[in-house]
């Protein structure tokens, strides 16, 4: 079977369902450049948190001149290995993102949940797959404070303006898709990542008390997300 179809038709096995339902899981979501990875790293420095290390078929990248580490940043695997894991039902969720396979293994969720709150950064498609299994999974969408701030952060991820321009349309389209989907779903908490310490504290509070009552506190962040989405749509 074509691997794209294999991913599209993939359903997590009963073991994955049981693992997710019995674990405390927090999923960090956000458009590229919002700062979800930075917030995740800050939370992991606190006691009681453990990282869910995803699998990917892409090659390791250099971040700030440092090459990503297998087993720490990601489990870097081949397409053939990913196919085997899919066929054996070893993933909680799996997807194609810009031509690359990403997935979360049952074993990783189990390991992380045994150490504390299992956290990872993920996209809205992955969150939907988790939520379909358990409504107790906490989903937090990270939002940059303004369009200009987002653009500045995003540009810093590229070596030059030409490289940025070649990726801009793809990043813009992805941002519009993710924000649009998240704003339609009531289970998302939103955080404005303007001040890192405040954003981390807010994420920690949401994870500790993930009740519907908190939604009244993040109305401002949800409004900011709507304004950001409108600004992104205005700029081609």
N, C-alpha and C positions, 0 to 999 in steps of 0.2 A: 504494500500500500504506500502511496505517496506520503511523505512525512508531513506535508502540509495538511492533508486530509486526516492523518493520524492524530495530529494536534487538535484539529477542529472538532473531531469526534471523541476526544479523550474525556473519560469520566473517572474521577478519583475512586479507587477501590474502597471497600468498607473499612479497611485498616486506616486509611487516610481520614475518613469521616470521623472515626473514633478518636484519632489523635488530635484533630482540630477541636472537637467538642470538649475534650478534657484538658486542653491547654489554654493558658492565658496568652493571647496573641494580639499584638499591636502592629498595624500596617501603616507605614508612612508613605504618603502619596504627594505628588506635586509636579508641576511642569518643570522641564529641564532648566536648571539654574535657580530654582526656588530655594534650595538649601536643605532638602530632605536628608541627603547623605551626611551633611555637617551636623544636623540635629541628631541623627541616629548615632553618630560617633560620640556626641556629647552625652547622650543617654546611656550608651554602653560603658562610659566611665563611672557611672553610678552603680551602686550595688543593686542586685536584683534584676538585671537585664542581661539578655544573651542574644547574640546575633544569629539570625537564620541566614546561612550562607547559600545563595542561589547557585544554580548551575547555568552555564552558558556555553554556546558553541563559538563565540567570538574569541579573538586572540587577546591576551593581556595588553592593556594600554599603559602608557606612562602618564602619571599624574604628578604635576609639579616636578618632573624629572625623575620620579620614582616609579619603577615598573610594578604593576599590580601583582599580588602574590596569590598563587593557587592555594585554595583552601582557606584563604583569609578574605580577600576581596570577592572572589567567586571560586567555584569549582569549575575549572576550564576543561571542557570535554569536547570530543569530536561529535559530528552529526551521527555517526554510527552508534556511539555510546548512548547518545540521547534517544535514538530510535529504540535501542534495546530496553532502556529504562521505561519508555512509553509502553512498549509491548508487554513488559512485565508488571505494569501498573505501579511504578515506584515514585511517581510524582503526585503531589497534591494538586498542582496546576502547572500548565505549560503553555507557551505562546510563541508566536513569531513577532519580533519587533525589529522593523527596518531590516528584514532579511536574516535576522539572527534568532536562534532558539534560546529562550530563557525558561527556566523551570525551578520549582521548589520541590525538593524531595521530602518524602514522608520521614525518612531517617533524620534529616536536618531539623525539621520541626520538633520531632521527638527529643532530639538531643538538646536543643535550645530551651524547650519548655521544662526540661528536667533541671536546668540551671536557674530559671527565673522566668520573667516575662519575655516571651520570644518576640523579637521585633525584626522588621526588615523594611526596606524601601521597595516599592512595587508600583505598577500602574493600575489604572482604574479597572481594566479587564481582570487583572489578577485579584483585586479586591472583591469584585463581583463573584468570582469563583469561590473565594473563601466564604463570603457571606451566604452563598447558596448552601453551604454545608453547615455553618453555624452563625446565628445572629449575634453571638456574644463576642465575635472578633471586633476589635476596636479599629476604626478607620479614621485617620487624621490627614487632611489635605493641607499642605504647606503652601502659602501664598506670599510672593514678594510684595512689598508695600505699594509699589507703583509700576507702571509700564516702563518708565525710564530706568528705574532701579533694576528691573528684571533684565532689560536690554543690556545694561552695563555689566551685570553679572554674567550674562550669557556670552557676551563678547570675550570676556576674560578666559573662557574655556577653549578659545581657539588661538592658534599661533599668529594669525594675521587676519586682516579684514577680508581678504579673498577667500580664505578658508571658511570664515563665518558666513559670508554671502552664499557660498555653495550649499550650506546647511540650513540657512535661515528659513526658507519656505517649508521645509520638512518640520523644523522645530515649531514654527508658527502654527502649522496645521495640527500638529500633535497637541500643542497647548490649547487650542480652541476645542478640539475634541474632548480632551480630558476635563477641562473646566466645565464645559457644557454638560457632560455626563454627570460629574460630581455634584453640580448645583441642582440637578434634578432629583438627587437621592437624599432622603432625610437622615440616613445613618452616618453621613460624614460630619465630622467636626472640622472646623477650619481654624487655622492659626496664621496670623500675619507675621512673617519672618522679617521684621525690621531690626529688632534688637535680639541677638542670638540668645543671650541669657534668659530673656523674658519668653522667647519662643520655646526654649527647652523646658522652662518651668511650667509653661502652659501645657506642653505635651505630657509632661510627667503627671500633672493634675488630672488631665483627661484620662490617661491610662489607669490612674489610681481610682478614679471615680467616673467611670464611663456610663453615666446615667443620662436619661433624656433631659434632666434638669439643666445639664451643662449647656445645652443648645441655646438657652437664653443668653449665656455669657459670650458665645461666639457669633452672635448676630452681626456684630461689627465686621468680623473677619469674613463672614459670608457676603456681606455687602461689598467689601473690598474686592472679593473674588469676582463678583458680578461687574464691578467697575473695571477691573483689570481685563476681563474677557471682552468688554465693550471696546476698550482701548486697543487690544490686540487685533480685533476685527477691523478697526479703523485704519490700521497700518498694514500696507502690503509689502 
